[in-house]
Amino acid sequence: TLGRMAHNKGYDLLIQALPTLFSLVPDARLVAAIGTDNSKQDLSGIKILKDEAKKLGVEDKIVWSGFVEDDDLANMYRSAQVFAMPSRYEPFGMVSIEAMACGTPSIITTNGGLFELIKFGTHALYSDPHRAVEFGTMLALPLLYPNLHNELSVAGARFSRRNFGWTGIAKQIIEIFSYSINMQSFQTRVG
């Protein structure tokens, strides 16, 4: 997982999902690149997460890597077998799009804009942001089933690049302008 330290990011859900993940895939590990700086807020939030991990007995399976520079993001995404975005609310979810573009299967939650765009089991997997066991199970599935991992990797990369690469964005903007011009033309003829 990767992102700034904030309550809506749902990192506590991810920590609570780990016992399920580790019961299904004992060799799994979490790399937590959480935080943007060494602010008191970031350090305080990460301490709470570490305390929760210790309470659940999963602290030894977490690598706390902290902030990742932009130049290193693609390598970070590619090095993961699965990317987790456990947000309780996320207006969009660019980090998952970036991970998918790198070919990393992504697990997101059902709250936020990205959920409405993806096809479950084709582009990514998703879970309710209040059910840790469900989220842990979704994290485990691509690790347990190589065919699913490969399908999510390929289809997720195609989806993210097609829709959110420069060409995809340009096509969407052209469609918006074409629609607007067509509506103006229609209103002029009718009105």
C-alpha positions in Angstrom: 0.0 0.0 0.0 1.1 3.5 -0.6 -0.3 7.0 0.2 -0.4 9.9 2.6 -1.3 9.3 6.2 -5.0 10.1 6.6 -8.0 8.4 8.4 -10.0 8.1 5.1 -7.2 6.0 3.6 -8.4 3.0 5.7 -4.9 1.7 6.6 -6.5 0.4 9.8 -8.8 -1.8 7.6 -5.7 -3.2 5.9 -3.9 -4.0 9.2 -7.1 -5.7 10.4 -7.3 -7.7 7.2 -3.8 -9.1 7.6 -4.6 -12.0 9.9 -7.0 -13.3 7.2 -4.4 -12.7 4.4 -1.7 -14.4 6.4 -3.9 -17.4 7.3 -4.5 -17.9 3.6 -1.0 -17.0 2.3 1.4 -17.4 5.2 4.4 -16.2 3.2 2.8 -12.9 2.3 4.2 -9.6 3.5 2.9 -6.0 3.6 5.1 -3.1 2.4 3.5 0.0 3.8 4.7 3.2 2.1 2.6 5.4 4.2 3.2 9.1 4.9 4.3 12.2 3.0 6.8 13.6 5.5 7.9 13.3 9.0 5.2 15.5 10.5 3.8 14.8 13.9 0.5 13.8 12.3 2.1 11.2 10.1 4.2 9.8 12.9 1.3 9.7 15.2 -0.9 7.9 12.7 1.7 5.4 11.8 2.3 4.7 15.5 -1.4 3.8 15.9 -1.1 1.5 12.9 2.0 -0.2 14.4 0.3 -0.6 17.7 -2.7 -2.3 16.0 -0.4 -4.6 14.1 1.4 -5.6 17.3 -2.0 -6.2 19.0 -3.0 -8.5 16.1 0.4 -10.3 16.1 1.3 -9.3 12.5 3.9 -6.6 13.1 6.8 -8.9 12.0 5.2 -9.3 8.5 5.1 -5.5 7.8 7.9 -3.4 6.3 7.3 0.3 7.0 9.0 1.9 4.1 7.6 5.4 4.4 7.5 8.1 1.7 8.4 7.0 -1.9 9.8 9.6 -4.3 8.0 10.0 -7.6 10.9 8.6 -9.6 10.7 5.4 -7.6 6.9 4.9 -7.7 6.8 2.7 -10.8 9.4 0.3 -9.5 7.6 0.2 -6.1 4.3 -0.8 -7.9 6.0 -3.3 -10.1 7.8 -5.0 -7.2 4.5 -5.8 -5.5 2.4 -8.9 -6.2 -0.8 -7.1 -5.2 -1.6 -3.4 -4.5 -4.0 -2.5 -1.7 -6.0 0.7 -1.6 -8.2 0.1 1.5 -9.8 3.6 1.5 -13.0 4.2 3.5 -13.6 7.0 1.0 -11.5 8.0 -2.0 -12.7 10.6 -4.6 -10.8 8.8 -7.3 -7.8 6.6 -6.4 -4.9 7.5 -8.6 -2.5 5.3 -6.8 -4.5 2.2 -7.9 -4.6 3.4 -11.5 -0.8 3.9 -11.3 -0.4 0.4 -9.8 -2.7 -1.2 -12.4 -0.8 0.6 -15.2 2.3 -1.1 -13.9 0.6 -4.5 -14.2 0.0 -4.9 -10.5 -3.4 -6.4 -9.5 -5.2 -4.0 -7.3 -7.7 -4.4 -4.4 -9.8 -1.4 -3.7 -13.0 -0.7 -1.7 -16.5 -0.1 -2.8 -16.4 3.6 -1.7 -15.1 6.1 -4.2 -15.0 6.9 -7.9 -12.8 4.2 -9.1 -15.1 1.4 -7.9 -17.8 2.7 -10.3 -15.5 2.3 -13.3 -13.9 -1.1 -12.8 -15.2 -4.5 -13.6 -14.8 -6.9 -10.6 -12.5 -9.8 -11.4 -11.5 -8.3 -14.7 -9.8 -5.0 -13.9 -9.4 -5.3 -10.2 -11.0 -6.8 -7.1 -12.9 -4.9 -4.4 -14.4 -5.2 -1.0 -16.6 -3.4 1.5 -14.4 -0.9 3.4 -15.9 -2.1 6.8 -15.2 -5.8 6.4 -11.6 -6.7 7.2 -12.0 -10.4 6.6 -13.5 -9.8 3.1 -10.6 -7.3 2.3 -8.0 -9.9 3.5 -9.6 -12.5 1.3 -9.6 -10.3 -1.8 -5.9 -9.6 -1.1 -5.2 -13.4 -1.0 -7.0 -14.4 -4.2 -4.5 -13.2 -6.7 -1.7 -14.6 -4.6 -3.4 -18.0 -4.5 -4.5 -18.2 -8.1 -1.8 -17.4 -10.7 -4.4 -17.3 -13.6 -6.4 -14.7 -11.7 -3.2 -12.7 -11.0 -2.2 -12.7 -14.6 -5.7 -11.8 -15.8 -6.0 -8.9 -13.4 -2.4 -7.8 -14.3 -3.1 -7.7 -18.1 -6.7 -6.4 -18.0 -6.0 -3.9 -15.3 -3.0 -2.4 -17.2 -5.0 -2.2 -20.4 -7.9 -0.5 -18.6 -5.8 2.1 -16.8 -3.6 2.9 -19.8 -6.6 3.0 -22.2 -8.7 5.3 -20.0 -6.1 7.3 -18.1 -3.1 7.6 -20.3 -2.7 10.8 -22.4 -4.4 9.3 -25.4 -7.4 8.0 -23.3 -7.8 11.4 -21.6 -7.6 13.2 -25.0 -10.3 11.0 -26.4 -12.5 11.7 -23.4 -12.1 15.4 -23.7 -12.8 15.3 -27.5 -16.0 13.3 -26.7 -17.1 15.9 -24.2 -16.5 18.8 -26.6 -18.2 16.9 -29.5 -21.2 16.3 -27.3 -21.3 20.0 -26.2 -21.1 21.2 -29.8 -23.8 18.7 -30.9 -26.1 19.9 -28.1 -25.5 23.6 -29.0 -26.3 22.8 -32.6 -29.4 20.9 -31.6 -30.6 23.7 -29.3 -30.1 26.3 -32.0 -32.2 24.3 -34.5 -34.9 23.5 -32.0 -35.0 26.9 -30.2 
